[in-house]
Every structure is written in C-alpha cells, then in structure tokens.
Amino acid sequence: MDVRLVTCTPEPEITIALAARTCYSKNPPQTITLDKARKLIRELIRRGHESILEHALFTFRIEGISRVASHQLVRHRLASYAQQSQRYVSLQEADFICPPAIGANPQAEIIFRETVQRCREAYEKLLTLGILREDARYIIPQGTTTNLVFTANARELLHIFRLRLCNRAQWEIRELCLKMLKILQEKAPVIFESAGPPCVDGVCPEGEKSCGQPWTGNGK
C-alpha cells in the first residue's frame, strides 16, 4: 500500500482561520499569524464548530489497496474519487491482497492462493473466448488491488478517522487511514492533532461491542 498527498489547500490552517475570522469581521481579514491561526482552530474544534474545517481540501493518491478496502472508503460520500477501472484496465496480471490472518495460517493461505490463481486463469480464458473485460471481471475476487485518487475536506477526514481508526474497524482500511493521518499531522498538525476514534477524547459508543481497549495511535 502506497499513500501520498498529491496536493492540498495552500497553508490549510491559515486558510481555515481566515475563513473563521471572516464571520466576525466587518471587512474580510487578509492575514493572520500561524500561531494565532492554530489557537483559533483549537478553540473552534473545542466548541464543535467544525464546519469551518471544510475550507481545507486534501487530495491523496492511493495505490495497492484491495477492492474490499476501496468499497469501504467510497461509502464516505462527502468526498471525490477517481478509481482504476476494471472495464478498461486488464486484470490478467493484477495483484491480490492476502489478509494477515490468512497468511498466518498455512492451510488457509494455500486455499487462498490456489483459488486466486484459478480465478486468474478463468479470467484469461473468458477473454480468449471473446468476453469483454467488463464481464470477465465478475470472476475476479474482491482481494484484487486497485489504485485511486481521493479528495476530501478536513472535516470529512476527521469523520472518516473517527470511524475507520477504531480498533474494531477492518485492518486494511485502518492501515490506510493511519497512513493518511500521519501525513496530515505533518501538513496540518493542529487540525489533526486529536484525530482518531471517539475513545481518544471521550467514551466509546460501541457499547457491548466495544473492544475494551483504548486506541494507541498505531492502528492496533
């Protein structure tokens, strides 16, 4: 899995602070120091005034995640996606993600890899029979890798992290979000300094389904 920040709103914390100041100024403010911007952002987040965070956008290029993980990511609708097409890109040499739990079990791993290979062979045979890629792909497992470009604002990213960094989240989407968070904490440290599941600064909402363990910040 490779996760990279392609572009973002220039000086995202300054942008957010200036947008916030606009709400209370007779004339649109032109400048603000980074220290004052960060102090203001902390106060806005503390008060729950998170709509102002929507003024900062971040675009990631994500490579080598499974379709399982991408299906979970695209459920977050307040974002934009451009994903590798299985209609136009051949899957004859596609890679597959083997979950750690399967890789740790020799018998399970044999079953997994043999099945993947049979699916590859079946896909190729369908193509030789004149079946279009858009139909032949139906036989490909969800574990096949994909690439995508993903854009979201800071508020939506915080929402995604609340859900997907929870210890109960599926391992791959959790790993993806942890990589994004580490990048964002370098780019906009104050916006994302408290990012994580609800247990970071409150009570776990999962009730009887709670893992019972505080989030450590390392995705485990």
N, CA, C and O of each residue as an XYZ file, in Angstrom:
880
protein
N       0.844     -1.195      0.000
C       0.000      0.000      0.000
C       0.881      1.248      0.000
O       1.774      1.393      0.834
N       0.616      2.135     -0.940
C       1.366      3.384     -1.015
C       0.375      4.540     -0.958
O      -0.566      4.603     -1.748
N       0.594      5.450     -0.021
C      -0.319      6.576      0.179
C       0.491      7.864      0.118
O       1.458      8.031      0.860
N       0.095      8.771     -0.767
C       0.815     10.030     -0.922
C      -0.157     11.198     -1.003
O      -1.226     11.091     -1.605
N       0.223     12.305     -0.395
C      -0.548     13.531     -0.517
C      -0.130     14.214     -1.816
O       1.015     14.645     -1.957
N      -1.059     14.310     -2.761
C      -0.758     14.883     -4.073
C      -0.783     16.401     -4.011
O       0.124     17.070     -4.507
N      -1.824     16.932     -3.401
C      -1.958     18.384     -3.280
C      -2.935     18.683     -2.148
O      -3.655     17.803     -1.676
N      -2.941     19.942     -1.726
C      -3.889     20.355     -0.700
C      -4.066     21.864     -0.761
O      -3.331     22.554     -1.468
N      -5.027     22.364     -0.030
C      -5.211     23.806      0.080
C      -3.920     24.434      0.614
O      -3.408     23.991      1.642
N      -3.388     25.448     -0.057
C      -2.163     26.080      0.449
C      -2.364     26.625      1.861
O      -3.371     27.271      2.151
N      -1.406     26.360      2.723
C      -1.480     26.802      4.113
C      -2.866     26.524      4.701
O      -3.589     27.462      5.037
N      -3.239     25.276      4.826
C      -4.612     24.924      5.221
C      -5.060     25.521      6.553
O      -6.222     25.900      6.701
N      -4.158     25.608      7.514
C      -4.560     26.147      8.813
C      -4.773     27.659      8.746
O      -5.669     28.188      9.403
N      -3.957     28.350      7.961
C      -4.155     29.781      7.748
C      -5.482     30.026      7.022
O      -6.241     30.923      7.390
N      -5.753     29.231      5.998
C      -6.985     29.367      5.226
C      -8.214     29.209      6.110
O      -9.154     29.999      6.026
N      -8.203     28.189      6.955
C      -9.341     27.940      7.845
C      -9.523     29.089      8.831
O     -10.644     29.533      9.077
N      -8.422     29.564      9.391
C      -8.503     30.649     10.365
C      -9.027     31.935      9.737
O      -9.842     32.628     10.347
N      -8.578     32.263      8.537
C      -9.059     33.455      7.851
C     -10.546     33.331      7.518
O     -11.291     34.308      7.599
N     -10.967     32.133      7.147
C     -12.391     31.909      6.879
C     -13.207     32.125      8.147
O     -14.286     32.715      8.107
N     -12.687     31.645      9.270
C     -13.382     31.814     10.541
C     -13.445     33.278     10.947
O     -14.479     33.746     11.424
N     -12.349     34.005     10.762
C     -12.303     35.423     11.107
C     -13.299     36.237     10.272
O     -13.834     37.246     10.729
N     -13.531     35.777      9.051
C     -14.465     36.475      8.164
C     -15.860     36.570      8.788
O     -16.582     37.545      8.579
N     -16.218     35.559      9.544
C     -17.549     35.526     10.152
C     -17.750     36.656     11.164
O     -18.883     37.051     11.439
N     -16.669     37.166     11.709
C     -16.779     38.138     12.798
C     -16.128     39.478     12.459
O     -15.951     40.315     13.344
N     -15.769     39.691     11.198
C     -15.075     40.909     10.800
C     -15.921     41.726      9.839
O     -16.607     41.172      8.980
N     -15.870     43.066      9.988
C     -16.585     43.946      9.078
C     -16.024     43.826      7.668
O     -16.769     43.772      6.689
N     -14.693     43.785      7.581
C     -14.012     43.605      6.308
C     -13.262     42.277      6.324
O     -12.725     41.896      7.365
N     -13.209     41.562      5.203
C     -12.513     40.275      5.167
C     -11.062     40.412      5.611
O     -10.326     41.212      5.034
N     -10.630     39.661      6.613
C      -9.234     39.732      7.063
C      -8.293     39.197      5.995
O      -8.644     38.273      5.261
N      -7.114     39.768      5.905
C      -6.162     39.393      4.865
C      -5.038     38.508      5.383
O      -4.521     37.664      4.651
N      -4.658     38.696      6.637
C      -3.521     37.943      7.171
C      -3.797     37.504      8.606
O      -4.642     38.070      9.300
N      -3.072     36.498      9.022
C      -3.094     36.030     10.401
C      -1.826     35.206     10.612
O      -1.397     34.492      9.705
N      -1.238     35.295     11.766
C      -0.036     34.505     12.025
C      -0.421     33.048     12.230
O      -1.561     32.737     12.577
N       0.533     32.166     12.014
C       0.258     30.739     12.177
C      -0.085     30.416     13.626
O      -0.968     29.598     13.886
N       0.596     31.043     14.557
C       0.302     30.791     15.980
C      -1.131     31.172     16.319
O      -1.830     30.420     16.998
N      -1.572     32.337     15.851
C      -2.941     32.767     16.121
C      -3.953     31.882     15.394
O      -5.033     31.591     15.909
N      -3.578     31.467     14.197
C      -4.465     30.584     13.434
C      -4.682     29.269     14.175
O      -5.806     28.778     14.275
N      -3.612     28.716     14.684
C      -3.725     27.432     15.380
C      -4.483     27.562     16.695
O      -5.235     26.663     17.073
N      -4.287     28.674     17.389
C      -5.038     28.908     18.624
C      -6.523     28.984     18.322
O      -7.341     28.425     19.053
N      -6.873     29.678     17.241
C      -8.271     29.805     16.847
C      -8.861     28.455     16.439
O      -9.990     28.133     16.810
N      -8.103     27.671     15.680
C      -8.595     26.364     15.237
C      -8.856     25.443     16.428
O      -9.865     24.738     16.455
N      -7.971     25.445     17.393
C      -8.178     24.622     18.592
C      -9.479     25.012     19.296
O     -10.232     24.154     19.757
N      -9.725     26.318     19.368
C     -10.935     26.785     20.027
C     -12.182     26.405     19.236
O     -13.195     26.019     19.819
N     -12.111     26.512     17.923
C     -13.247     26.133     17.083
C     -13.578     24.651     17.232
O     -14.744     24.276     17.354
N     -12.550     23.821     17.223
C     -12.766     22.376     17.367
C     -13.315     22.072     18.756
O     -14.212     21.242     18.901
N     -12.782     22.740     19.779
C     -13.250     22.517     21.148
C     -14.730     22.836     21.282
O     -15.453     22.155     22.010
N     -15.182     23.867     20.584
C     -16.575     24.286     20.645
C     -17.467     23.480     19.712
O     -18.690     23.618     19.751
N     -16.865     22.635     18.870
C     -17.652     21.840     17.935
C     -18.028     22.574     16.672
O     -18.909     22.129     15.935
N     -17.373     23.700     16.404
C     -17.657     24.468     15.189
C     -16.791     23.945     14.038
O     -15.881     24.627     13.567
N     -17.092     22.732     13.602
C     -16.220     22.055     12.644
C     -16.538     22.372     11.192
O     -15.764     22.000     10.311
N     -17.653     23.048     10.908
C     -17.986     23.322      9.505
C     -16.914     24.183      8.846
O     -16.700     24.088      7.637
N     -16.244     25.013      9.623
C     -15.204     25.876      9.060
C     -14.031     25.071      8.521
O     -13.275     25.567      7.685
N     -13.865     23.821      8.993
C     -12.769     22.969      8.538
C     -12.964     22.501      7.096
O     -12.041     21.972      6.477
N     -14.161     22.698      6.572
C     -14.441     22.271      5.201
C     -13.728     23.131      4.160
O     -13.734     22.804      2.973
N     -13.117     24.223      4.599
C     -12.419     25.102      3.651
C     -11.026     24.586      3.279
O     -10.360     25.174      2.427
N     -10.586     23.509      3.900
C      -9.275     22.927      3.566
C      -9.478     21.577      2.904
O     -10.097     20.680      3.477
N      -8.954     21.437      1.692
C      -9.083     20.195      0.925
C      -7.742     19.489      0.825
O      -6.688     20.123      0.770
N      -7.803     18.152      0.802
C      -6.600     17.337      0.705
C      -6.848     16.233     -0.327
O      -7.882     15.566     -0.297
N      -5.891     16.049     -1.233
C      -6.002     15.033     -2.283
C      -4.888     14.008     -2.131
O      -3.709     14.357     -2.095
N      -5.271     12.751     -2.042
C      -4.327     11.648     -1.889
C      -4.327     10.758     -3.125
O      -5.356     10.571     -3.774
N      -3.164     10.216     -3.436
C      -3.055      9.125     -4.401
C      -2.804      7.856     -3.599
O      -1.845      7.772     -2.832
N      -3.671      6.877     -3.783
C      -3.615      5.628     -3.019
C      -3.413      4.479     -3.991
O      -4.205      4.295     -4.915
N      -2.359      3.709     -3.785
C      -2.039      2.600     -4.688
C      -1.925      1.292     -3.900
O      -1.420      1.258     -2.778
N      -2.407      0.227     -4.524
C      -2.183     -1.100     -3.969
C      -3.067     -1.488     -2.809
O      -2.655     -2.281     -1.962
N      -4.303     -0.938     -2.745
C      -5.251     -1.423     -1.746
C      -6.225     -2.369     -2.438
O      -6.362     -2.344     -3.661
N      -6.886     -3.188     -1.666
C      -7.828     -4.136     -2.249
C      -9.156     -3.459     -2.559
O      -9.459     -2.381     -2.048
N      -9.935     -4.114     -3.403
C     -11.278     -3.627     -3.677
C     -12.136     -3.703     -2.411
O     -13.099     -2.949     -2.270
N     -11.800     -4.589     -1.513
C     -12.506     -4.648     -0.230
C     -12.371     -3.316      0.490
O     -13.358     -2.746      0.955
N     -11.140     -2.825      0.579
C     -10.886     -1.567      1.278
C     -11.469     -0.378      0.523
O     -12.036      0.527      1.135
N     -11.334     -0.371     -0.795
C     -11.853      0.769     -1.559
C     -13.374      0.851     -1.459
O     -13.935      1.947     -1.448
N     -14.047     -0.302     -1.387
C     -15.503     -0.297     -1.241
C     -15.909      0.346      0.083
O     -16.941      1.012      0.165
N     -15.095      0.144      1.114
C     -15.386      0.775      2.399
C     -15.134      2.283      2.335
O     -15.910      3.074      2.872
N     -14.047      2.668      1.676
C     -13.697      4.082      1.604
C     -14.755      4.893      0.851
O     -15.128      5.980      1.290
N     -15.236      4.372     -0.274
C     -16.167      5.156     -1.094
C     -17.546      5.276     -0.460
O     -18.401      5.990     -0.983
N     -17.775      4.600      0.645
C     -19.035      4.814      1.374
C     -19.089      6.197      1.995
O     -20.164      6.691      2.336
N     -17.930      6.818      2.142
C     -17.892      8.184      2.664
C     -18.193      9.127      1.500
O     -17.333      9.396      0.661
N     -19.410      9.612      1.468
C     -19.928     10.273      0.265
C     -19.499     11.728      0.120
O     -19.534     12.269     -0.985
N     -19.094     12.371      1.216
C     -18.675     13.776      1.114
C     -17.206     13.848      0.724
O     -16.396     14.477      1.404
N     -16.887     13.202     -0.367
C     -15.523     13.151     -0.888
C     -15.610     12.867     -2.378
O     -16.672     12.520     -2.894
N     -14.482     13.017     -3.065
C     -14.434     12.761     -4.509
C     -13.425     11.656     -4.790
O     -12.381     11.571     -4.143
N     -13.755     10.809     -5.768
C     -12.929      9.638     -6.058
C     -12.715      9.478     -7.563
O     -13.613      9.751     -8.359
N     -11.538      9.039     -7.936
C     -11.237      8.597     -9.294
C     -10.516      7.267     -9.140
O      -9.382      7.226     -8.663
N     -11.164      6.186     -9.539
C     -10.626      4.848     -9.290
C     -10.310      4.106    -10.580
O     -10.998      4.250    -11.590
N      -9.256      3.314    -10.516
C      -8.841      2.489    -11.651
C     -10.010      1.640    -12.135
O     -10.664      0.959    -11.344
N     -10.265      1.685    -13.426
C     -11.410      0.976    -13.989
C     -11.046     -0.465    -14.341
O     -10.015     -0.724    -14.961
N     -11.899     -1.386    -13.940
C     -11.705     -2.782    -14.328
C     -12.315     -3.068    -15.698
O     -12.159     -4.167    -16.229
N     -12.998     -2.095    -16.265
C     -13.512     -2.243    -17.625
C     -12.410     -2.000    -18.643
O     -12.355     -2.667    -19.676
N     -11.528     -1.041    -18.353
C     -10.534     -0.614    -19.331
C      -9.122     -1.072    -19.009
O      -8.249     -1.037    -19.876
N      -8.887     -1.499    -17.778
C      -7.563     -1.976    -17.372
C      -7.617     -3.485    -17.199
O      -8.445     -4.001    -16.449
N      -6.743     -4.183    -17.889
C      -6.722     -5.645    -17.814
C      -6.309     -6.118    -16.423
O      -5.442     -5.527    -15.778
N      -6.946     -7.191    -15.979
C      -6.642     -7.768    -14.675
C      -5.819     -9.053    -14.793
O      -5.693     -9.807    -13.829
N      -5.268     -9.292    -15.966
C      -4.517    -10.527    -16.198
C      -3.282    -10.628    -15.298
O      -2.882    -11.726    -14.911
N      -2.688     -9.497    -14.969
C      -1.508     -9.511    -14.102
C      -1.769     -8.763    -12.796
O      -0.841     -8.251    -12.169
N      -3.009     -8.707    -12.401
C      -3.376     -7.979    -11.183
C      -2.802     -8.653     -9.940
O      -2.697     -9.877     -9.869
N      -2.440     -7.838     -8.979
C      -2.005     -8.353     -7.682
C      -3.218     -8.542     -6.783
O      -4.296     -8.006     -7.039
N      -3.016     -9.315     -5.727
C      -4.085     -9.553     -4.767
C      -3.551     -9.350     -3.352
O      -2.384     -9.623     -3.070
N      -4.409     -8.876     -2.480
C      -4.059     -8.688     -1.078
C      -4.446     -9.938     -0.311
O      -5.600    -10.364     -0.335
N      -3.467    -10.523      0.371
C      -3.736    -11.678      1.229
C      -3.834    -11.177      2.670
O      -2.835    -10.695      3.205
N      -4.986    -11.270      3.313
C      -5.134    -10.797      4.686
C      -4.147    -11.483      5.626
O      -3.881    -12.674      5.467
N      -3.601    -10.763      6.595
C      -2.637    -11.340      7.539
C      -3.150    -12.593      8.238
O      -2.386    -13.530      8.474
N      -4.438    -12.615      8.568
C      -4.992    -13.779      9.263
C      -4.922    -15.031      8.394
O      -4.732    -16.137      8.899
N      -5.078    -14.846      7.078
C      -4.961    -15.984      6.162
C      -3.494    -16.346      5.965
O      -3.138    -17.525      5.941
N      -2.638    -15.324      5.821
C      -1.215    -15.584      5.635
C      -0.572    -16.270      6.822
O       0.443    -16.950      6.671
N      -1.147    -16.102      7.999
C      -0.587    -16.714      9.208
C      -1.027    -18.161      9.387
O      -0.533    -18.862     10.271
N      -1.953    -18.604      8.550
C      -2.461    -19.974      8.624
C      -2.061    -20.701      7.338
O      -2.651    -20.448      6.288
N      -1.071    -21.597      7.399
C      -0.550    -22.250      6.180
C      -1.625    -22.899      5.319
O      -1.608    -22.757      4.096
N      -2.552    -23.602      5.939
C      -3.601    -24.256      5.155
C      -4.515    -23.229      4.490
O      -4.887    -23.375      3.325
N      -4.869    -22.195      5.243
C      -5.739    -21.158      4.692
C      -5.050    -20.421      3.554
O      -5.688    -20.069      2.562
N      -3.748    -20.185      3.694
C      -3.018    -19.465      2.653
C      -2.956    -20.286      1.370
O      -3.061    -19.731      0.277
N      -2.790    -21.584      1.488
C      -2.778    -22.452      0.295
C      -4.116    -22.354     -0.428
O      -4.158    -22.196     -1.648
N      -5.210    -22.448      0.329
C      -6.543    -22.350     -0.267
C      -6.712    -21.007     -0.965
O      -7.217    -20.937     -2.086
N      -6.287    -19.949     -0.295
C      -6.436    -18.597     -0.840
C      -5.675    -18.447     -2.149
O      -6.241    -18.012     -3.153
N      -4.390    -18.808     -2.144
C      -3.554    -18.580     -3.324
C      -3.943    -19.493     -4.485
O      -3.870    -19.082     -5.643
N      -4.348    -20.708     -4.193
C      -4.801    -21.600     -5.260
C      -6.084    -21.080     -5.903
O      -6.248    -21.147     -7.121
N      -6.979    -20.569     -5.084
C      -8.239    -20.033     -5.601
C      -7.999    -18.788     -6.446
O      -8.600    -18.623     -7.508
N      -7.121    -17.917     -5.968
C      -6.786    -16.717     -6.723
C      -6.210    -17.081     -8.090
O      -6.558    -16.473     -9.103
N      -5.333    -18.073     -8.108
C      -4.725    -18.489     -9.363
C      -5.768    -19.059    -10.321
O      -5.718    -18.798    -11.523
N      -6.709    -19.834     -9.794
C      -7.766    -20.385    -10.650
C      -8.636    -19.262    -11.222
O      -9.068    -19.326    -12.373
N      -8.882    -18.253    -10.420
C      -9.678    -17.117    -10.896
C      -8.932    -16.362    -11.996
O      -9.533    -15.938    -12.982
N      -7.620    -16.198    -11.820
C      -6.808    -15.551    -12.853
C      -6.920    -16.320    -14.174
O      -7.148    -15.739    -15.235
N      -6.753    -17.640    -14.078
C      -6.797    -18.480    -15.276
C      -8.175    -18.429    -15.931
O      -8.288    -18.381    -17.156
N      -9.214    -18.439    -15.111
C     -10.577    -18.382    -15.651
C     -10.817    -17.040    -16.344
O     -11.457    -16.989    -17.394
N     -10.307    -15.961    -15.760
C     -10.439    -14.624    -16.356
C      -9.785    -14.592    -17.735
O     -10.364    -14.071    -18.687
N      -8.591    -15.144    -17.840
C      -7.868    -15.164    -19.111
C      -8.608    -16.005    -20.150
O      -8.668    -15.637    -21.323
N      -9.172    -17.138    -19.716
C      -9.914    -17.987    -20.649
C     -11.155    -17.272    -21.172
O     -11.493    -17.383    -22.350
N     -11.827    -16.545    -20.296
C     -13.008    -15.802    -20.733
C     -12.639    -14.755    -21.782
O     -13.374    -14.544    -22.746
N     -11.496    -14.105    -21.583
C     -11.048    -13.105    -22.563
C     -10.756    -13.750    -23.912
O     -11.081    -13.190    -24.959
N     -10.138    -14.938    -23.881
C      -9.827    -15.627    -25.146
C     -11.089    -16.084    -25.868
O     -11.079    -16.309    -27.078
N     -12.173    -16.219    -25.113
C     -13.450    -16.607    -25.704
C     -14.231    -15.399    -26.224
O     -15.363    -15.524    -26.691
N     -13.600    -14.237    -26.131
C     -14.234    -13.036    -26.655
C     -15.090    -12.277    -25.666
O     -15.782    -11.327    -26.032
N     -15.042    -12.696    -24.408
C     -15.809    -11.997    -23.380
C     -15.120    -10.666    -23.063
O     -13.903    -10.620    -22.882
N     -15.890     -9.603    -22.997
C     -15.335     -8.294    -22.706
C     -14.821     -8.223    -21.264
O     -15.314     -8.926    -20.383
N     -13.832     -7.371    -21.044
C     -13.277     -7.206    -19.693
C     -14.359     -6.852    -18.677
O     -14.324     -7.304    -17.532
N     -15.325     -6.032    -19.115
C     -16.350     -5.583    -18.176
C     -17.209     -6.737    -17.680
O     -17.827     -6.634    -16.620
N     -17.256     -7.840    -18.434
C     -17.998     -9.013    -17.996
C     -17.075    -10.070    -17.382
O     -17.446    -10.737    -16.417
N     -15.892    -10.217    -17.936
C     -14.942    -11.202    -17.402
C     -14.540    -10.863    -15.969
O     -14.214    -11.761    -15.192
N     -14.558     -9.591    -15.613
C     -14.128     -9.168    -14.267
C     -15.029     -9.700    -13.162
O     -14.644     -9.679    -11.993
N     -16.212    -10.174    -13.505
C     -17.121    -10.683    -12.485
C     -16.535    -11.873    -11.731
O     -16.979    -12.192    -10.627
N     -15.551    -12.521    -12.318
C     -14.974    -13.706    -11.687
C     -13.780    -13.365    -10.803
O     -13.258    -14.233    -10.104
N     -13.351    -12.124    -10.830
C     -12.173    -11.707    -10.066
C     -12.546    -11.473     -8.602
O     -13.551    -10.815     -8.332
N     -11.762    -11.993     -7.648
C     -12.049    -11.808     -6.217
C     -11.934    -10.352     -5.783
O     -11.284     -9.545     -6.448
N     -12.566    -10.027     -4.669
C     -12.516     -8.669     -4.135
C     -11.125     -8.293     -3.625
O     -10.829     -7.116     -3.419
N     -10.291     -9.282     -3.429
C      -8.943     -9.015     -2.933
C      -8.010     -8.425     -3.969
O      -6.870     -8.092     -3.645
N      -8.466     -8.284     -5.221
C      -7.619     -7.690     -6.260
C      -7.281     -6.246     -5.903
O      -8.104     -5.541     -5.321
N      -6.083     -5.809     -6.246
C      -5.656     -4.456     -5.884
C      -6.223     -3.415     -6.848
O      -6.596     -3.718     -7.981
N      -6.273     -2.189     -6.359
C      -6.762     -1.078     -7.152
C      -6.002      0.185     -6.765
O      -5.359      0.240     -5.717
N      -6.083      1.185     -7.612
C      -5.470      2.492     -7.357
C      -6.553      3.558     -7.451
O      -7.498      3.414     -8.226
N      -6.425      4.611     -6.682
C      -7.413      5.676     -6.760
C      -6.844      7.005     -6.284
O      -5.833      7.062     -5.583
N      -7.523      8.062     -6.685
C      -7.248      9.410     -6.193
C      -8.452      9.818     -5.355
O      -9.597      9.653     -5.775
N      -8.186     10.344     -4.180
C      -9.218     10.606     -3.178
C      -9.063     12.025     -2.648
O      -7.984     12.408     -2.196
N     -10.141     12.808     -2.703
C     -10.118     14.186     -2.220
C     -11.224     14.389     -1.195
O     -12.374     14.014     -1.422
N     -10.862     14.986     -0.063
C     -11.851     15.272      0.974
C     -11.435     16.503      1.753
O     -10.260     16.868      1.776
N     -12.403     17.143      2.391
C     -12.068     18.285      3.234
C     -11.689     17.808      4.630
O     -11.910     16.651      4.985
N     -11.120     18.706      5.409
C     -10.596     18.330      6.725
C     -11.685     17.803      7.647
O     -11.453     16.866      8.411
N     -12.863     18.395      7.582
C     -13.947     17.926      8.458
C     -14.336     16.493      8.138
O     -14.517     15.681      9.045
N     -14.467     16.178      6.856
C     -14.833     14.815      6.468
C     -13.728     13.830      6.826
O     -14.010     12.701      7.230
N     -12.485     14.245      6.683
C     -11.374     13.365      7.050
C     -11.406     13.046      8.538
O     -11.153     11.906      8.928
N     -11.712     14.028      9.370
C     -11.820     13.772     10.808
C     -12.944     12.775     11.086
O     -12.818     11.912     11.954
N     -14.040     12.901     10.342
C     -15.155     11.960     10.486
C     -14.731     10.549     10.083
O     -15.034      9.578     10.776
N     -14.031     10.448      8.962
C     -13.553      9.144      8.492
C     -12.631      8.513      9.533
O     -12.740      7.321      9.822
N     -11.735      9.304     10.089
C     -10.792      8.776     11.085
C     -11.519      8.312     12.347
O     -11.102      7.336     12.970
N     -12.594      8.994     12.730
C     -13.355      8.572     13.908
C     -13.905      7.161     13.732
O     -13.965      6.375     14.677
N     -14.302      6.865     12.507
C     -14.889      5.548     12.237
C     -13.835      4.496     11.906
O     -13.882      3.384     12.434
N     -12.900      4.832     11.050
C     -12.012      3.838     10.468
C     -10.726      3.590     11.250
O      -9.995      2.649     10.942
N     -10.438      4.412     12.252
C      -9.273      4.154     13.099
C      -9.647      3.435     14.388
O      -8.787      3.132     15.214
N     -10.913      3.170     14.547
C     -11.379      2.385     15.693
C     -10.744      0.998     15.648
O     -10.549      0.433     14.572
N     -10.426      0.456     16.809
C      -9.826     -0.884     16.861
C     -10.730     -1.947     16.232
O     -10.252     -3.006     15.824
N     -12.042     -1.667     16.152
C     -12.972     -2.637     15.585
C     -13.075     -2.509     14.061
O     -13.702     -3.350     13.417
N     -12.480     -1.484     13.486
C     -12.527     -1.333     12.030
C     -11.702     -2.432     11.359
O     -10.812     -3.015     11.977
N     -12.006     -2.705     10.097
C     -11.298     -3.752      9.366
C      -9.838     -3.344      9.174
O      -9.554     -2.165      8.962
N      -8.928     -4.279      9.243
C      -7.496     -3.995      9.346
C      -6.951     -3.155      8.188
O      -6.108     -2.286      8.412
N      -7.409     -3.393      6.961
C      -6.806     -2.700      5.818
C      -7.235     -1.242      5.744
O      -6.404     -0.370      5.492
N      -8.524     -0.961      5.961
C      -8.978      0.430      5.941
C      -8.368      1.181      7.112
O      -8.117      2.383      7.018
N      -8.130      0.486      8.206
C      -7.484      1.118      9.362
C      -6.039      1.492      9.037
O      -5.570      2.572      9.396
N      -5.342      0.586      8.355
C      -3.960      0.861      7.951
C      -3.909      2.036      6.974
O      -3.027      2.889      7.076
N      -4.844      2.083      6.037
C      -4.901      3.175      5.074
C      -5.108      4.514      5.781
O      -4.409      5.487      5.498
N      -6.067      4.556      6.697
C      -6.371      5.814      7.387
C      -5.230      6.236      8.298
O      -4.988      7.431      8.473
N      -4.535      5.286      8.873
C      -3.394      5.625      9.716
C      -2.292      6.276      8.888
O      -1.655      7.226      9.344
N      -2.060      5.775      7.680
C      -1.057      6.377      6.794
C      -1.460      7.795      6.410
O      -0.623      8.698      6.401
N      -2.736      7.996      6.094
C      -3.199      9.337      5.745
C      -3.065     10.279      6.935
O      -2.636     11.422      6.784
N      -3.431      9.800      8.108
C      -3.369     10.648      9.299
C      -1.947     11.101      9.601
O      -1.732     12.264      9.944
N      -0.984     10.214      9.480
C       0.404     10.584      9.747
C       0.873     11.678      8.791
O       1.612     12.578      9.191
N       0.451     11.605      7.542
C       0.805     12.644      6.565
C       0.148     13.970      6.947
O       0.781     15.025      6.906
N      -1.116     13.899      7.314
C      -1.863     15.108      7.633
C      -1.370     15.769      8.916
O      -1.414     16.993      9.042
N      -0.907     14.974      9.857
C      -0.408     15.553     11.100
C       0.896     16.310     10.890
O       1.273     17.136     11.722
N       1.580     16.040      9.799
C       2.758     16.830      9.443
C       2.348     18.088      8.660
O       2.952     19.150      8.808
N       1.321     17.944      7.833
C       0.900     19.059      6.973
C       0.041     20.076      7.720
O       0.179     21.281      7.512
N      -0.832     19.597      8.579
C      -1.742     20.475      9.327
C      -1.873     19.917     10.745
O      -2.924     19.380     11.097
N      -0.834     20.035     11.554
C      -0.774     19.353     12.840
C      -1.885     19.701     13.819
O      -2.351     18.826     14.550
N      -2.320     20.957     13.853
C      -3.343     21.334     14.825
C      -4.716     20.798     14.427
O      -5.482     20.353     15.282
N      -5.025     20.838     13.139
C      -6.318     20.316     12.686
C      -6.468     18.848     13.062
O      -7.544     18.405     13.466
N      -5.384     18.106     12.926
C      -5.474     16.646     13.088
C      -4.792     16.132     14.362
O      -4.565     14.930     14.497
N      -4.467     17.024     15.285
C      -3.729     16.592     16.467
C      -4.543     15.655     17.364
O      -3.970     14.820     18.065
N      -5.865     15.786     17.347
C      -6.710     14.929     18.188
C      -7.534     13.947     17.361
O      -8.515     13.385     17.848
N      -7.130     13.745     16.108
C      -7.879     12.840     15.229
C      -7.779     11.402     15.722
O      -6.751     10.984     16.255
N      -8.853     10.661     15.535
C      -8.874      9.268     15.952
C     -10.282      8.859     16.335
O     -11.217      9.644     16.179
N     -10.450      7.647     16.833
C     -11.774      7.167     17.225
C     -12.308      7.922     18.437
O     -11.549      8.630     19.100
N     -13.593      7.786     18.740
C     -14.198      8.537     19.852
C     -13.521      8.329     21.202
O     -13.562      9.214     22.057
N     -12.901      7.173     21.401
C     -12.287      6.894     22.699
C     -11.053      7.747     22.958
O     -10.537      7.756     24.076
N     -10.566      8.472     21.937
C      -9.407      9.344     22.124
C      -9.717     10.432     23.143
O      -8.886     10.748     23.995
N     -10.911     11.004     23.054
C     -11.242     12.101     23.957
C     -12.625     11.952     24.591
O     -13.213     12.927     25.060
N     -13.134     10.722     24.597
C     -14.458     10.519     25.177
C     -14.749      9.054     25.437
O     -13.840      8.245     25.622
N     -16.026      8.730     25.447
C     -16.474      7.370     25.741
C     -16.749      6.622     24.451
O     -17.310      7.187     23.512
N     -16.361      5.364     24.396
C     -16.615      4.536     23.220
C     -18.120      4.361     23.034
O     -18.813      3.989     23.981
N     -18.639      4.622     21.828
C     -20.077      4.482     21.585
C     -20.505      3.072     21.197
O     -21.686      2.830     20.951
N     -19.555      2.138     21.141
C     -19.859      0.798     20.637
C     -20.602     -0.077     21.644
O     -21.084     -1.155     21.297
N     -20.695      0.389     22.891
C     -21.437     -0.368     23.895
C     -20.852     -1.751     24.138
O     -19.652     -1.893     24.369
N     -21.707     -2.773     24.086
C     -21.261     -4.140     24.357
C     -20.320     -4.660     23.277
O     -19.650     -5.672     23.481
N     -20.258     -3.985     22.134
C     -19.353     -4.398     21.065
C     -17.983     -3.715     21.166
O     -17.114     -3.935     20.323
N     -17.798     -2.899     22.185
C     -16.519     -2.216     22.357
C     -15.388     -3.223     22.530
O     -15.573     -4.285     23.123
N     -14.209     -2.877     22.003
C     -13.040     -3.758     22.161
C     -12.494     -3.693     23.580
O     -11.738     -4.568     24.001
N     -12.880     -2.647     24.319
C     -12.429     -2.522     25.695
C     -11.017     -2.007     25.853
O     -10.488     -1.940     26.963
N     -10.400     -1.637     24.716
C      -9.014     -1.168     24.757
C      -8.926      0.247     24.207
O      -9.540      0.541     23.182
N      -8.181      1.128     24.857
C      -8.014      2.479     24.336
C      -7.199      2.455     23.041
O      -6.345      1.589     22.849
N      -7.469      3.398     22.175
C      -6.713      3.498     20.921
C      -5.305      3.969     21.217
O      -5.111      4.934     21.955
N      -4.323      3.295     20.647
C      -2.917      3.599     20.921
C      -2.307      4.575     19.919
O      -1.218      5.104     20.140
N      -3.014      4.806     18.821
C      -2.486      5.707     17.816
C      -1.625      5.024     16.774
O      -1.134      5.680     15.855
N      -1.430      3.712     16.898
C      -0.632      2.987     15.911
C      -1.473      2.046     15.065
O      -0.944      1.200     14.343
N      -2.783      2.202     15.160
C      -3.674      1.400     14.318
C      -3.905     -0.001     14.820
O      -4.526     -0.807     14.126
N      -3.419     -0.318     16.021
C      -3.606     -1.678     16.535
C      -4.438     -1.653     17.803
O      -4.705     -2.704     18.387
